[in-house]
Amino acid sequence: MKLKGISFYEAHFEKVLVGIMLVVFLTVLVYQFVLQTNQVTVDGRAMPLGRAFEPATAAAERLLAEMDNPSPALPEVDATEDLAEGFRSRLNDGVWPTGSEAPSGVGNGIETSWFGETGEVAGNLFAAFEPPAPAKPLVAVYRAALDPYALADVEGIEAILPEEQPFDTLWLSVQTSFDGTALQAAFERDPDGPGGEVQPLRSDWWRPKASVLSVEVERELRQADGSWGGATIVASLPGDEPVVPRDETPANWRALDDLSFAAGRAEDLVLRPPFFPVLEGPAWVPPSEVPEPGDLASNEQQIRVLERRLASIERDITRRSEASTGGGRQTGGGDAGRPDVGRPSDAGPSGGSGSDDTRRSAIERQIERLEEQADAVREQLQELGWQDDQADELAPAFDPSDWRPEGDPLSSEEIALWAHDPFVEEGAAYRYRVRLVYANPLFGRQATLADELDPLANEAFVRSSWSEWSDTVSAGWSEYFFVERASRGNDFSGPTARAELYRFFYGYWRVASVSLAPGDRFVGEIDLPEGLQVWDPDATASAQAWQPGDDAEQPAGLELMPETLMVEADAWLLDVITSPFQQDGLLGATAAAGVDVLLRGPDGMVSRRIPDREKSRPVYRVIRASALAGQEQIPSIPGQGPRRIERPGPGDGRNPVPSDIDPRDPRFNPPRPPPDGGGGGGG
């Protein structure tokens, strides 16, 4: 049966629609990929897909060319505008424009509080900070051989060292002090009194800034005519980085506070900096603790007398101890070594036990009295700088922390400080003065101060007045000679003189004693201690250290110093003459006339030396004490200090005992005079 009501198109409509859509899709596809190249839009321009990255590549190449251009075009700016000043001005300006009416509840000033203090400070006058000057400086001369290991990596150290070891170095140290209570009074100064227009500085402005930021030392060199040359600032030690760099201005008062805090934490480095480590020679002590030359000579004689007395007492103690135990008891009479103790002539009916007990008790009481005497002598010796050879421990060395003020520094009347000057020349004479640098409490507070204080508020640092000039001090020479004695001669021999020639080497003065006749030059040969060596800082010190003892096995590669050292003075002996000056004898009598020695010095001029006065010269006393200490020198190992050595005990020289005496420090191991008639050129 034939269907009615559905046409051919109605029956196949969906097929026709699908066909039409397929034709449209194929047409678009053919147009896109066959009839036209693929394109993208870059910076508003249509470009083929393969060239899409070309604009970015070109822009990168242009930027790279601009970066490599040595003379790029600079942007135009206003040359009159100071950006840094503008920043500081905005940082320090008040929070409300001057002259404008403030909103309700806001005053014309800024209310601040610190440590419980509150007040209005804007537009006020405050007293300027004027720190007190330090005390008159004390200056001392030092010589020592510095530690090559400690100096190996110090930048610029070659400026003060010789070209090769030993690194014998000359320097001067300057010591002074300031009054902490006077410093606090300067901070709290009220020029016109309570209620006056000028107010004292607020404590919250100065308490964070009460530390010394740096110490400035100035010196003058004495000229040949006796006048003083221009003053120059003493440079910092090589390798030293100051806590507060010089000529560095902080951005604001907060940054200045940070510098003050840093200086306070590093007080010892700022006020009491150490010098470079010493390998050989006297340990460094502040100038105020350096012995006076006169004390060296007097101490030497007193030590000799007291040592002999102590030795005698200890011999008596030894004999009495042996007698107490029966070891020193004699059955016969008349023994010089017998103790002076009364002995009963008869033992008694009990077999003698009672008399023996009495005898031992008497000896023990005598030993106690002798030990008290020995302790008193040791105390006298220690006051002279002597250290008991039987001491188990070394006396405490110098400790800079002992010089710190106890408690609040502003409550201390004397705060010590020092500085070092290794940039001096031999034979030159100098004088020094010191001033201290502080943070300015008014710095950066222009917005809260009266206009007339603006110049003060612009300065970050305040310097104290200079101290007085120190006394003149001579750096001295590395070689000296002294005429020990002289004779005019007789019918069988001509005039002669005996001289001591000194040269500083490896931490100590070394001496040679020579005999001279007219026409002879002052030349001698010094015998050096055994074991002085050259150190290699790139190798371990212990592995290359010289070993004492004839049978000791020495390390491979050991490089020793020469065993002798020449000393030559540009001076010649001309003649020995009778002194034109009378000398006082005993009880006011006139002694026999002495002799004078005529010399020709390096300047060609004739000078006179008086042998009887040579040893009273301060420089001779200092040099002689060092030379005596150097004769007992046991070479130290870098970084390990003095070696443990064997020394004879007091008394008759028996029973050697170990000792940790530091041979480098005459305070702990003072120079021992040689036996009468020998050692080091005599005298």
C-alpha positions in Angstrom: 0.0 0.0 0.0 1.5 3.4 -1.0 2.2 5.9 1.7 0.3 9.1 1.5 1.2 12.7 2.7 5.2 12.5 2.8 7.2 13.8 -0.1 10.6 12.7 -1.2 12.3 15.8 0.3 10.6 15.3 3.6 11.7 11.7 3.7 15.4 12.6 3.0 15.7 16.0 4.7 18.3 15.1 7.3 20.5 13.5 4.7 20.4 16.6 2.6 21.3 18.8 5.6 24.3 16.6 6.6 25.6 16.8 3.0 25.3 20.6 2.9 27.3 20.9 6.2 29.9 18.6 4.9 30.4 20.6 1.7 30.7 23.9 3.8 33.3 22.3 6.1 35.4 21.0 3.2 35.2 24.4 1.5 36.5 26.2 4.6 39.2 23.6 5.1 40.4 23.9 1.5 40.4 27.7 1.7 42.4 27.8 5.0 45.2 25.3 4.1 45.2 25.3 0.3 44.1 28.7 -1.0 45.7 30.9 1.9 48.9 30.7 4.1 48.4 30.3 8.0 48.7 33.7 9.8 48.8 35.1 13.4 48.5 38.6 14.7 51.5 40.1 16.4 51.6 43.7 17.7 48.4 44.4 15.6 50.0 42.9 12.4 48.9 39.7 10.6 51.9 37.5 10.0 52.5 34.0 8.8 52.7 31.4 11.5 56.4 30.6 10.7 57.4 34.3 11.3 55.5 34.8 14.5 58.7 35.1 16.7 60.5 37.5 14.4 59.3 40.7 16.2 60.4 39.4 19.6 63.8 38.4 18.3 64.4 41.9 16.8 63.3 43.6 20.1 65.8 41.4 22.0 68.6 42.3 19.6 67.9 46.0 20.0 67.9 45.8 23.8 71.2 43.9 23.7 72.8 46.5 21.5 71.7 49.2 24.0 73.2 47.3 26.9 76.5 47.0 25.0 76.6 50.6 24.0 79.5 52.3 25.9 77.8 55.8 25.6 74.1 55.3 26.0 71.7 58.2 25.8 70.9 59.4 29.3 67.5 60.5 30.4 66.9 64.1 31.1 66.7 64.9 34.8 66.5 68.0 36.9 70.2 68.6 37.9 69.2 70.9 40.7 67.3 68.2 42.6 69.4 66.4 45.4 67.6 63.1 45.7 69.6 62.0 48.8 68.9 65.3 50.6 65.3 65.1 49.6 65.1 61.6 51.2 66.8 62.8 54.4 64.6 65.8 54.6 61.4 63.8 54.3 62.8 61.3 56.8 63.5 63.9 59.4 60.6 66.3 58.8 57.8 66.4 61.3 54.6 64.6 60.8 52.7 67.8 60.3 53.6 70.8 58.1 55.1 73.7 60.0 52.7 76.7 60.3 49.6 74.6 59.5 46.9 74.2 62.0 47.0 70.8 63.5 43.9 68.7 63.9 42.3 68.5 67.2 44.3 66.5 69.8 47.7 66.9 68.0 50.2 69.3 69.6 52.8 71.4 67.9 55.6 69.1 69.1 56.1 65.3 69.1 55.5 63.5 72.3 58.3 61.0 73.0 59.1 58.6 75.8 62.2 56.7 76.8 63.0 55.0 80.1 59.8 56.5 81.5 60.5 60.1 80.4 57.8 62.1 78.4 57.8 65.6 77.1 57.4 68.1 74.3 60.7 68.6 72.4 59.8 70.4 69.1 61.5 73.8 68.7 63.5 73.6 71.9 67.0 74.6 72.7 69.3 71.9 74.0 72.9 72.1 75.3 75.6 71.0 72.9 77.6 67.9 73.8 81.2 68.7 74.7 83.1 65.6 75.8 86.0 65.9 78.1 89.6 65.5 76.8 91.7 62.4 77.7 94.5 62.6 80.2 98.1 63.3 79.2 99.4 60.2 77.4 102.2 57.9 78.5 104.4 56.4 75.8 106.7 53.4 75.9 109.1 51.8 73.4 108.8 48.1 72.5 110.9 45.7 70.6 110.2 42.0 70.0 110.2 39.3 67.3 106.7 38.8 66.0 105.0 35.5 65.3 105.4 34.7 61.6 102.3 32.4 61.7 100.1 35.2 63.1 101.3 37.6 60.4 101.1 35.3 57.4 97.7 36.5 56.2 97.7 40.1 57.5 97.2 42.5 54.6 99.8 45.2 54.4 102.0 43.8 57.2 105.1 44.1 55.1 105.0 47.8 55.8 106.3 47.3 59.3 108.3 44.1 59.0 111.9 43.4 57.9 112.3 41.5 54.7 113.2 38.2 56.3 112.9 36.4 59.7 113.3 37.0 62.5 110.6 39.6 62.4 112.2 41.9 64.9 109.9 44.9 65.1 110.0 48.3 66.8 106.9 50.1 67.9 105.6 52.6 70.4 102.4 52.2 72.4 100.4 55.2 73.7 98.3 54.9 76.8 95.9 57.4 78.3 92.5 57.5 80.1 89.3 59.5 80.4 86.9 60.1 83.2 83.6 58.4 82.8 81.9 60.5 85.4 83.0 63.7 83.6 81.6 62.2 80.4 78.2 61.7 82.0 78.3 65.2 83.3 79.0 66.5 79.8 75.8 64.6 78.6 73.8 66.1 81.4 75.2 69.6 81.2 72.6 72.4 81.9 74.3 75.7 81.0 71.7 78.1 82.4 70.4 75.9 85.2 66.9 74.5 85.9 64.1 76.5 84.3 66.5 78.2 81.8 65.9 78.4 78.1 68.6 75.9 77.3 67.7 72.4 78.4 70.1 69.5 79.1 70.1 66.7 76.5 67.4 64.1 76.9 68.7 60.8 78.3 67.0 58.8 75.5 69.1 60.8 73.0 72.5 60.1 74.6 72.4 56.9 76.5 72.4 54.7 73.4 75.3 56.8 72.1 77.6 56.9 75.2 80.2 54.5 73.8 83.5 55.7 72.3 83.3 55.1 68.6 87.0 55.5 67.8 90.3 56.7 69.2 92.4 59.2 67.2 96.1 59.5 67.9 98.2 62.3 66.5 102.0 62.5 66.6 104.7 65.0 65.9 108.3 64.3 64.9 111.1 66.3 66.5 113.3 68.0 63.9 117.1 68.3 63.9 116.9 71.8 65.3 114.7 70.8 68.2 111.5 72.1 66.7 108.4 70.0 66.1 107.1 69.1 62.6 103.5 69.1 61.6 101.1 66.8 63.4 99.9 63.7 61.6 97.2 61.1 62.5 98.7 57.7 63.3 97.4 55.1 60.8 95.6 52.0 61.9 97.5 48.7 62.3 97.9 46.7 59.1 94.9 44.4 58.6 92.9 46.3 61.2 89.2 47.1 60.3 87.8 49.7 62.6 84.5 49.0 64.2 83.3 52.4 63.0 84.8 53.2 59.6 86.4 56.7 59.4 84.6 59.3 57.2 81.4 57.3 57.0 78.3 59.3 57.7 75.2 57.3 58.9 71.9 58.0 57.1 70.0 59.0 60.2 70.1 58.9 64.0 68.9 55.3 64.0 71.9 54.2 62.0 74.1 56.2 64.3 72.6 54.3 67.3 73.5 51.1 65.5 77.2 52.2 65.2 77.2 53.1 68.9 75.8 49.7 69.9 78.5 48.0 67.8 81.3 50.1 69.4 79.9 49.3 72.8 80.0 45.6 72.1 83.5 45.8 70.9 84.8 48.1 73.7 88.1 46.2 74.1 88.9 46.4 70.4 88.1 50.1 70.3 89.7 51.3 73.5 92.4 48.6 74.2 93.4 46.9 70.9 96.0 44.1 71.1 99.3 44.3 69.2 100.4 41.5 66.9 101.4 38.3 68.8 105.0 38.1 70.0 107.1 35.0 69.3 110.3 36.0 71.2 110.9 38.8 73.6 109.1 40.5 76.5 105.4 40.1 76.5 103.5 43.3 75.8 102.2 45.2 78.8 100.6 48.7 78.9 103.1 51.6 79.1 102.2 52.2 82.7 103.4 48.7 83.6 106.8 48.9 81.8 109.5 49.0 84.5 111.5 52.2 84.9 115.1 51.8 83.9 116.2 52.7 87.4 114.1 49.9 88.8 115.8 47.3 86.5 119.2 48.0 87.9 118.1 48.2 91.5 115.9 45.1 91.2 118.8 43.2 89.7 121.0 43.9 92.7 118.2 43.3 95.3 117.2 40.0 93.6 120.8 38.8 93.7 121.1 39.5 97.5 117.6 38.1 98.3 118.2 34.9 96.2 121.4 34.2 98.1 119.6 34.7 101.4 116.8 32.4 100.3 119.3 29.8 99.2 121.0 29.9 102.6 117.6 29.6 104.4 116.6 26.6 102.3 119.9 24.9 102.9 119.3 25.3 106.7 115.8 23.8 106.2 117.2 20.8 104.4 119.9 20.1 107.0 117.4 20.4 109.9 114.9 18.2 108.0 117.6 15.5 107.6 118.6 15.9 111.3 115.0 15.5 112.4 114.8 12.1 110.6 118.3 11.0 111.7 119.8 11.4 108.3 122.1 14.3 109.4 122.9 13.2 112.9 126.6 12.7 113.7 128.1 10.5 116.4 131.3 12.5 116.6 131.7 16.1 117.5 132.5 19.2 115.5 130.6 18.8 112.2 130.1 22.0 110.2 126.9 20.6 108.7 125.3 19.8 112.0 122.3 21.9 112.9 122.7 24.4 115.7 120.4 22.6 118.0 121.1 22.0 121.7 121.5 18.3 122.2 121.2 16.6 125.7 124.4 14.9 126.7 122.6 11.8 128.1 119.7 9.8 126.9 118.3 9.2 130.4 117.0 6.0 132.0 114.3 5.4 129.4 116.7 4.7 126.6 116.6 8.2 125.1 113.2 8.3 123.5 112.1 11.3 125.5 115.2 13.3 124.6 114.8 12.4 120.9 111.2 13.6 120.9 112.3 16.9 122.5 115.0 17.2 120.0 112.7 16.6 117.0 110.2 19.1 118.4 112.9 21.8 118.7 114.1 21.1 115.1 110.5 21.3 113.8 110.0 24.6 115.6 113.2 25.9 114.0 112.1 24.6 110.6 108.8 26.5 110.9 110.6 29.7 111.7 112.9 29.2 108.8 110.0 28.6 106.4 108.4 31.8 107.6 111.6 33.6 106.9 111.8 31.9 103.4 108.2 32.9 102.7 109.0 36.5 103.6 112.0 36.6 101.3 109.9 35.1 98.5 107.3 37.8 98.9 110.0 40.4 98.7 111.4 38.8 95.5 108.0 38.6 93.9 107.4 42.3 94.6 110.6 42.8 92.5 109.2 40.7 89.7 110.9 37.5 90.6 109.1 34.1 90.1 110.0 31.1 92.2 111.8 28.5 90.1 109.8 25.7 91.8 106.4 27.3 91.1 104.1 24.7 89.6 102.2 27.3 87.6 103.2 30.3 85.6 102.1 33.6 87.1 99.0 35.1 85.3 99.9 36.9 82.2 98.6 40.3 81.2 94.9 40.2 80.5 93.2 43.2 78.8 89.9 42.3 80.4 91.4 43.3 83.8 91.4 46.8 82.5 87.6 47.0 81.9 85.8 49.3 84.3 83.6 47.5 86.8 79.9 48.3 86.5 78.7 51.2 84.6 81.6 52.9 82.7 79.9 56.3 83.3 80.5 55.7 87.1 84.2 55.0 86.6 86.6 57.9 87.2 89.4 56.3 85.1 88.8 54.3 81.9 92.1 53.2 80.4 92.8 53.0 76.6 95.8 52.6 74.4 96.9 52.5 70.8 100.0 51.3 68.9 102.3 53.0 66.4 104.6 50.7 64.4 105.3 53.3 61.7 108.2 54.9 63.5 111.9 55.2 62.5 114.9 54.3 64.5 116.6 57.2 66.2 113.7 59.5 65.8 111.9 61.3 68.7 108.2 61.7 68.9 105.4 63.1 71.0 101.7 62.1 71.0 98.3 63.4 71.8 94.9 61.7 71.8 91.2 62.6 71.3 88.0 60.5 71.4 85.2 60.3 68.9 81.6 60.0 70.1 78.1 59.9 68.4 76.3 63.3 68.4 73.1 63.1 70.4 71.5 65.9 68.3 72.3 64.3 64.9 69.3 63.9 62.6 66.8 65.6 64.9 66.5 69.0 63.0 62.7 68.8 62.9 62.4 68.8 66.7 65.1 71.4 67.4 65.4 75.1 67.3 66.7 76.5 64.0 70.0 77.6 65.5 70.8 74.0 66.4 70.6 72.8 62.8 74.4 73.1 62.2 75.1 70.9 65.2 72.4 68.4 64.2 74.0 68.0 60.8 77.2 66.5 62.2 77.1 62.8 63.1 80.2 62.7 65.2 81.6 64.8 68.1 85.3 64.9 68.9 86.7 65.7 72.3 89.5 68.2 72.7 93.0 67.0 72.2 94.8 65.8 75.3 98.1 67.4 76.3 101.2 66.3 74.4 103.0 63.4 75.9 106.6 63.7 77.0 109.2 63.3 74.2 110.1 59.6 73.7 113.0 58.4 71.5 112.5 55.2 69.4 116.1 54.3 70.0 118.5 52.3 67.8 119.0 48.6 67.0 122.7 48.8 67.9 124.5 50.4 70.9 127.9 50.3 72.4 129.1 51.3 75.9 132.6 51.7 77.3 132.8 49.4 80.2 136.2 50.4 81.5 139.5 51.9 80.3 143.1 52.3 81.3 145.8 54.8 80.3 148.4 52.1 80.3 151.9 52.1 81.7 155.5 51.7 80.7 154.8 48.3 79.3 151.5 48.7 77.6 149.5 51.5 75.9 146.0 52.7 76.5 143.2 50.2 76.3 139.5 50.1 76.7 136.8 47.4 77.1 133.4 47.9 75.5 130.1 46.1 75.4 128.5 46.1 71.9 124.7 45.3 71.7 122.5 44.4 68.8 118.8 43.5 68.9 118.1 40.1 67.4 115.4 37.5 67.7 113.5 39.2 70.4 116.4 40.2 72.8 119.4 42.4 72.9 122.6 40.4 72.3 126.0 41.4 73.7 129.6 41.1 72.7 132.5 42.2 74.9 135.6 43.4 73.1 139.0 44.9 74.0 140.2 48.0 72.1 143.3 49.9 71.5 143.6 53.4 70.0 142.7 53.2 66.3 140.4 50.2 66.7 136.9 50.2 65.5 134.0 49.0 67.7 133.4 45.6 66.1 132.5 42.4 67.9 131.0 38.9 67.3 128.0 37.8 69.4 127.3 34.1 70.3 123.6 33.4 69.8 121.6 30.9 71.8 121.1 27.4 70.3 117.9 26.6 68.4 117.0 29.9 66.8 115.3 29.0 63.6 113.4 30.2 60.5 109.7 29.2 60.5 107.7 28.1 57.5 104.1 29.3 58.1 102.8 26.8 55.5 103.9 23.9 57.6 102.9 22.8 61.1 105.0 24.4 63.8 105.4 21.3 65.9 106.6 19.3 62.9 109.5 21.6 62.2 110.5 22.8 65.7 114.0 22.4 66.8 114.5 19.9 69.7 116.9 20.7 72.5 119.5 18.3 73.6 122.7 17.0 72.0 121.2 13.6 71.1 117.8 15.0 70.0 116.5 14.0 66.5 115.9 17.1 64.5 113.0 17.4 62.1 113.7 17.2 58.3 114.0 20.6 56.6 115.0 22.4 59.8 116.5 25.8 59.0 118.5 27.3 61.9 119.8 30.8 62.3 123.6 31.4 62.3 125.3 30.7 65.5 127.1 34.1 65.6 126.1 37.6 64.8 128.3 40.5 63.9 127.8 43.9 65.5 129.6 46.9 64.0 129.5 50.5 65.2 130.7 53.4 63.1 133.0 54.5 66.0 136.7 54.3 66.6 138.7 54.5 69.8 141.1 57.5 69.7 142.7 57.7 73.1 142.3 57.3 76.9 143.0 60.4 78.9 142.9 61.5 82.5 139.5 62.9 83.4 139.5 66.7 84.0 136.6 66.2 86.4 137.2 65.3 90.1 135.3 62.4 91.5 133.9 62.2 95.0 135.2 59.5 97.2 134.0 58.1 100.5 133.2 60.5 103.3 133.5 63.5 101.0 137.1 62.8 100.2 138.3 63.3 96.6 139.0 60.1 94.9 141.7 59.4 92.4 141.2 61.0 89.0 139.3 58.8 86.6 139.8 58.4 82.9 137.8 59.5 79.9 137.7 57.8 76.5 137.9 59.8 73.3 135.9 58.5 70.3 135.3 59.4 66.8 131.7 58.8 65.9 129.9 58.3 62.6 129.5 62.0 62.1 133.3 62.4 62.2 133.1 64.4 65.4 135.2 63.6 68.5 133.2 62.8 71.6 134.0 61.8 75.2 132.7 58.8 77.2 133.1 58.4 80.9 133.3 54.6 81.7 132.2 55.1 85.3 128.9 56.7 84.2 128.0 54.4 81.3 126.2 51.9 83.4 124.0 54.5 85.0 122.5 55.5 81.7 118.8 54.4 81.5 119.2 52.9 78.1 122.0 50.7 79.3 119.9 49.4 82.1 117.1 48.4 79.8 119.4 46.8 77.2 121.5 45.0 79.8 118.4 43.4 81.4 117.2 42.2 78.1 120.6 40.7 77.2 120.7 38.8 80.5 117.2 37.4 79.8 118.2 36.5 76.3 121.2 34.4 77.5 118.6 32.0 79.1 116.3 32.0 76.0 114.7 28.6 75.2 113.2 29.1 71.7 109.4 29.1 71.7 107.1 27.2 69.3 104.6 29.5 67.5 101.2 29.2 68.9 102.4 27.1 71.9 104.2 29.6 74.0 107.3 28.8 76.1 108.5 25.3 76.3 108.6 23.3 79.5 112.2 23.3 80.6 114.3 21.8 83.4 115.9 24.3 85.9 117.9 23.6 89.1 116.0 24.2 92.3 117.1 26.8 94.8 119.8 26.1 97.2 122.9 24.2 96.1 121.6 23.6 92.6 120.6 20.0 93.2 117.3 18.3 92.4 116.2 20.0 89.1 112.5 20.4 88.9 110.2 21.2 85.9 109.2 24.8 85.5 106.8 26.7 83.2 108.6 29.9 83.6 108.2 32.0 80.4 111.7 32.9 79.2 110.2 35.7 77.1 108.8 37.8 79.9 111.2 39.3 82.4 108.3 40.1 84.7 107.8 36.4 85.3 111.4 35.3 84.7 113.6 38.3 85.5 117.1 38.5 84.2 119.6 36.6 86.4 123.0 38.2 86.8 125.9 35.9 85.7 128.4 34.7 88.3 130.9 37.4 89.4 133.5 37.9 86.7 131.8 36.2 83.8 129.0 36.2 81.3 127.9 38.6 78.6 130.8 41.0 78.6 131.0 41.3 82.4 131.0 44.6 84.0 
